[in-house]
Amino acid sequence: MWMYLGLLAALFLGLHNLCKKHAVQGNEAFPVLLGTIASGFLILLPFYFGSFFFENYLTKLQLYITDIPWRIHGFILIKSAIMAASWVLAYQALKHLPITIVTPIRSAGPFFTFIGAITIYQEKPNPWQWVGFFLIIFSVLLYSRIGKKEGIHFTKNKWILAIIAATFLGASSGLYDKFLIQGLDLNPPTLQFWFCFYTVLLLLIILSVTWFPYPEKRKAFTWRWSIPLVGVLLVAADYFYFKALQDPEALIMLLSAIKRSQILIAVVVGGLVFKEKNKRKKLIPLAGIMCGVFLILYS
């Protein structure tokens, strides 16, 4: 069951990435990020207040937000800090790079999660899973060659370095999620609500230095319908992902790889919507990534 929940998370993440590209294209990245996370927080806010008055009803719907001690708040704050840094880097990179380049690099996230899973959680992959992961990495390297034809040199472009750092931080957060869900026994709505709350606070601090004091930056920001939609889709994706992690048999290394199937939506649909270059050539490494995911799922 947890694999199907992972596929649902991938579906919503793929749609989330398309809307995110629309939201940041030619726009100020930081306020867009704040708007998306704040939108997700507002979606969860009624469930927080409803948990005081409709505990039994929300518990049956698996949407009840529980009371947690301050120690647990500290652990969630750490996750918020990791993801805030990852998103700040990723949004800036997405603003300056094609989605058909950014998304495949992000697909290398399972490799970092893979290393963490076997060293921290002692998850044991079989030989075909090893092949699948390295096939994903090799396919991402193929994208670097295609990227050069679009004037994007992977070793010299700072936005490439930014998206790689964002990918590493995102993978670290994925490993941390297993500890929060299984180790601390947090239910998905509780983790999502407080994660969004602390992330909004951190982003407000960042924007108070980088955006709010500058009128020219505030004028450059354009509100778009895709901004709140990004937040809604992210909440849906995280909910199914965290529900999958609640299963004691769930392997974080496989869930991380399953989530990468979102790339199919991002590269194929995104390439058509945003009319990016070399779409046919990008289908070759895309096939490699999908084969890698297939090997991990069915090995």
N, C-alpha and C positions, 0 to 999 in steps of 0.2 A: 504493500500500500504506500510506503514512504517514497518509492520510486515514482509512482503516479503523481503524488503531491509535488515531487521535485519537478516533474514535467509541467505541471500547472504553474509552478513558480517561474519556470523558464518562459512559458507563454507570456505571462504578464511582464516579465523583464524585457522580452523582445519588444513588446508594444511600448514599454516604458522608455527604452532607448530611442525609439523613433520619435516619440513626443519630446524627449529631452533634447535631441538634435534640433528640432524645430524651435524649442524654447530658447536655446542659447545662440542660434545662428544669427550673427550680427547684433548680438545683445550683450549686456553686462552679465557676466557669469555668476558673480557672487549673489546679487539680489535674486537672480533666477533660482539659485540653489536654496536660498532662504525661503522663497515663495513656495517651492515644491515641498520642502520639509514641513513648513508651517501648515500647508494644505493637508498633508498627511496627519499632522497633529490635530487639526480641527476635525478631521473625520473620526479620530479616536476619542476626542473629548466627550461626546455624549455617552460613550460606553463607560468612561471613568465616573461621571456623575451618576449614570444609571446603575453602576455597581453598588452604590449606597442604598438604593431604593428597590432594585429589582434583582437581587442577588441570585435567587433560584432560577429566574427566567434566563438571565444572561449566562448562568452556569450551564444550563441545558444547551444553550446556543454556542457554548465554548467561547464566549466573548467577555467573560467576567474578568475584571482587573482587580487583582488581590492586593492587600496591604503587604508591604515588604519593609524589612528593617533598613536602617541607614547604611549598614555594611553592604547590603545588596545594591543600594543606590550608587555606592562608590564603584562597584564593578560595572554597573551599566554606564556610568559616566566615562569610564575608561573606553568602553566600546564606542560611545559617542565621539570621544576625542579621536580615536583611530579612524572612524568613518568620516568625520568632518574633514580631516586632513586628506583622506583619500578622495572625497568628493570635490574638494576645492581644486586639487590637482587635476582630477578627471574632467571637471567642467571646463577648466581653462584649456585643457588639451582638446576637448571636443569642439570648442569654439574655433580652434585654429587648424584642425585636421579633419579629413573626410571621415564619415562614420564607418565607411568600409575599410579604413585603416585602423581606427580606434578600437572598434569592436573585436576584431581578430586578436589584437594585442591583449585586450582584456581577457580573451579566451585562454591566455597562458596562466590565468589565475589558478586553475586546477593543479598545475604543476607545483606551485608553491604550497597549495593546500595538501597535495600529495606527499610532499616531503615532511610537512608538519604532522600529517596523519600517521605516518609510519614511525616518526621519532617521538611524538608526544603521546599519541593514543595507541601506539603499537598496532595499527591496522595493517593487515598483511595482504598486499596485492599478489595476484598470481602473474605468471609471465605475460599473458595476453594483456593484462592491465598495464604492465610496464610498457609494452609495445604501444598501447593506445595513448598513454601520456606523452611518450617521446614523439609519436606521430603528430600530436597537437603542437608540440614545440617546433618541430621541423616545418610544419605548415605555416606557423607564424613567421618563421624566418623567410619563407617564400614571399609573404606579404611585404617584407622589407624591400625586396627587389622590385616588386610592383610599385611600391611607394616612391622609389627613386624616380620613376617615370613621371610622377606627378609633382616632382620638385621637392620631395620629402626625403632627406637623407637621415637615416635612423641614428647615425653616430654624431651628427652635428645639430640636429633639431632639438631645441630644449623642450618642445611640447611632447616629443617622443619620450624623452627622459621623464617628463611629468607623468605621462600615462603609464609608464613602467612602474614608477614609484607608487602611483595610485593602485595599480594592480597588486603589488606586493602588500600594501596596507589592507586592501580589500580581502586578500587571501588570509591575512593574519586575523582579520575580523571574523572570517568564516570559521577558523579554528576556535576562536574565542567563543563563538556562538554555541558550539557543542558543549563547552564548559558551562555557559550560562543556562542552557536549556536542560541538559542532563545532570550536570554537576550541582547546580543551584536549584534545580527543579522549578524554574520560572515557566509560567505558561505564556504562549505567544502574545496575547493582547497586553499583558502586563509589561513584558519586555519591550514591545513596540511603542506603547504609550510613553514610558519613561525615557526610552531611547530618543524618540522624537522631541520630547520636552527638553532634554539636556542638549541635544544637537542644535535646536533653535537658539538656546541661550549662548552656546559657543559661537554660532554663526553671527549672532547679534554683536558679540564682542569683536569678532573679526571685521565685520562691516563697519563698526564704529571707528575703526582705524583706517580701513582701506576704501570705504565708499561713502558713508554718510557725510564726512566733512568736505567732500568735493562736489560742488554744484554741477560741473560739467559731466561728471560720471552719473549723477542722478538724472540729468536730462537725457543721457544716452540710453537709459533703461526704458524698454518698451514692454508693457504688460501684454501677455498673450494667453489665449485660452488653454494652450498646452501646458502652461506652468502648473496650475492646480491638478491637471490630469496626470502629470508626471507623479505628483505626490500620491494620488489615489491608486495608480497602478503599482507604485512601489510598496504601498501598504498591503495591497492584495498579494503581491509576489512574496513579500516577507512573511505574511501570515501562513501561506502554504509551505514555505521553506521551513519555518519554525515548527509547524505541525509535523512535517516530515522528520525533523530532528528529534521530536519527542519520542519517536520509536526507538527503543533500546538497540534494535538491530540495525539502525541506520548508520551507514558509513559516510563520514563527512567527505572523504576523498571522492566517493562515487556521486554524492549529491552535488558537489562542486562541479564535477564533470557534466552531470545531467543538465545543470543550469546553463552550461555553455551552448546547449542546443538553441538558445535564444539567438545565436548568431545567424541562423537561417533566415529569421525575420529581418534582422538588422541589415544583412548584406544584400539579400535579394530584394525585399520590399524597399528598404532604405535607399539602395542604389538607384532604384527606379523613381522613387518619390523625389529625392534630392538631385537626381541626374548627375551622379558622380562618374568619374572616368574609369576606364579599364574594368568594367563590371564583369565581362566574360572571363578575363584573365584571373580575376579574383575568385571565380568559381572553382578553380583548380585547387588552391590551398583551402578553400572552404570545404571541398569534398574531403580533403585530408583531415581536417578538424572533425568533420562529422563521422568519418570512419574511426577516428580515435575515440570519439564519444561512444560509437557503436561497440567497439571492442571492449570498452570499460563496462558498458551496460550488459552485454551478452556473453562476457567471458565466464 
